[in-house]
Structures are given as structure tokens and as C-alpha cells.
Amino acid sequence: MTIMIVALVAVVATIAICLLVLRRRGGSGERGAAERGMAQHELARALGNASIPGQALGPSS
């Protein structure tokens, strides 16, 4: 019986620690995550578009 209580306390403590870490980091559904993702996507797209003209030149023969 004591082992079950200790195991239950350990599980509850583990869940509490995980929730505290998620809250400290802003949670898994952080509000700015979508905006940051979109900004990173646009930056990658712009960098990709900037390098396309140099790739489209082909061999100089």
C-alpha cells in the first residue's frame, strides 16, 4: 500500500513539473508561435527567391 502511494505521488509530481515547464515556456499553444512560424517561412521564401536568378542562368557557353 505504501508503494502505491509513493508511486502516485511521484506521478503527480512529474505531471506538475511538466505543466510548470510548459507554462514557463509559454505552453504548447503559445500565442506568438504561429506568427513566428509565418515570419520564418516568409524569410526562407524570400531567401530562396533571391537565389533563383543566379541558378536560372545556366552554363555560360
Contacts in CASP RR format, 6 or more apart in sequence:
PFRMAT RR
TARGET T0000
AUTHOR 0000-0000-0000
METHOD contacts of the structure
MODEL  1
MTIMIVALVAVVATIAICLLVLRRRGGSGERGAAERGMAQHELARALGNA
SIPGQALGPSS
22 28 0 8 1.000
END
